[in-house]
Amino acid sequence: MTENRWSLGQLEQPSFNHTRLTMARERRGLTKQGLAELCGVSRRAVSAWEAGEVDNPPVNLLSQVLDLPEAYFCADDAPQIEEEWVSFRALSSMTARQVRRILSISSLAVLLSDWVDKHYGTPPPELPDLSETAGLTPVAAAEQLRSAWGLHQKPVKNMLALAERKGVRVFSLPVKDREIDAFSFLYEGRPFAFMNTGKTAERMRFDLAHELGHLVLHQGSRRNRSRAAEQEAHDFASSFLIPADGLFAQVVGKLRLDDVFKLKRYWKVSAVAMVERLYQLELVSEWNRRQWLIDLSQRGYRISEPDGIHPETSQLFTEVFRLAREDGWTSRRIADELVDSDQDLDALVFGLSIAAIPGGGQAGPARHGHLSVVR
């Protein structure tokens, strides 16, 4: 008998983590009833699983139904992103299920960010907290940040690369969530921003600047849901992307609509955003603004950006994945380390999938050097 006996430690299996099941269900946008129907059980059974009242739910079935590895359901608690931290622009139009889905996918982004820092150390964030600066307007905050980052009165060459270089982790929203605008939050001192890549490149740049405004102006504040806070972030973005002094230096004489197209290409913003900025700085009249916006709408500029700029993509993840491939990491191996779905990870990083190295590419020792994102 002795030689056939196994110790308890050898027989011991990882225990089921009921909080993981709740997060997985919410990520897939399912109600408890919806998950119950997919699993062929009662809603009460799902409630018992999620409450931790059942020691051994059918993990293999949950893995198939929710398209996640079995190990996912036995891993440690994932980071919890609280709704009150997030700057949802149109929270009133979002369903509770959408909010929970976004918070769940945000948790995976935090885990991936931690993986990047663990294997390819990156510089700490350089984003000031201006929320407590008395009397600071959004315009002044934008000018202050441009000065601190050495932008002066020049256009931002690459908004996404700039944000990443300053320590903001920027992720793309999965296709299922494209009806949601960009949003952001802070997690343990690291700023996170999520972009809707279904928009034009110009609008994505403005959205990222808008979220930068929230991160700078509204840290630790629940005002991030108010209309006033949204207007402040909008004013910040407009001033950050199109600084007043830089624009004043370009305008000579009476402006025409053709000048708007030249200016918008120079500053890499939408034509509509440029018209609004010109009006805000009193460089055009209310009549011009109205007529030009009507004209732009008729030309399709409200829904697209004809002759627009090329979309920006993540330089940080491009570089990280290049190094990862050299070290033998594949998409599947990274997902395995995070005990998650490689498809869900890919959807977060602008579709920059980590291709397997020819010949199998088993991983060697991971590098722990510092990563230079933008040169």
Sequence and secondary structure as in RCSB ss.txt:
>XXXX:A:sequence
MTENRWSLGQLEQPSFNHTRLTMARERRGLTKQGLAELCGVSRRAVSAWEAGEVDNPPVNLLSQVLDLPEAYFCA
DDAPQIEEEWVSFRALSSMTARQVRRILSISSLAVLLSDWVDKHYGTPPPELPDLSETAGLTPVAAAEQLRSAWG
LHQKPVKNMLALAERKGVRVFSLPVKDREIDAFSFLYEGRPFAFMNTGKTAERMRFDLAHELGHLVLHQGSRRNR
SRAAEQEAHDFASSFLIPADGLFAQVVGKLRLDDVFKLKRYWKVSAVAMVERLYQLELVSEWNRRQWLIDLSQRG
YRISEPDGIHPETSQLFTEVFRLAREDGWTSRRIADELVDSDQDLDALVFGLSIAAIPGGGQAGPARHGHLSVVR
>XXXX:A:secstr
 GGG   HHHH      HHHHHHHHHHTT  HHHHHHHHTS HHHHHHHHTT  SS  HHHHHHHHT  GGGGGS
       GGG   TTGGGS HHHHHHHHHHHHHHHHHHHHHHHHSB         TT TT  HHHHHHHHHHHTT
 TTS  S HHHHHHHTT EEEE  GGGTTS  EEEEETTEEEEEE TTS HHHHHHHHHHHHHHHHH TT GGGG
SHHHHHHHHHHHHHHHS HHHHHTT  SS  HHHHHHHHHHHT  HHHHHHHHHHTTSS HHHHHHHHHHHHHTT
TTT  TT       HHHHHHHHHHHHTT  HHHHHHHTTS HHHHHHHTTT      TT         SB     
